[in-house]
């Protein structure tokens, strides 16, 4: 599962890092928006990477309607999934 990926855990831990280089970079007075940019970059990378994991480790979206309470939608989606295979 994507939650156990070491590189994602390390990336998510960067904002909480006590590493002197990270602290100095975020606290730099001449670059007032560095902290915000670092957080936005980290969240962007995490969201893209986790989305790619989800896409490749879950069933195709065409199966979502099969779980619907609407019988017609369920039948239509079942047929479309069989037709696409």
Helices and strands as residue ranges (DSSP letters): G 2-4, H 6-13, G 14-16, H 20-27, H 34-57, G 61-67, H 71-84
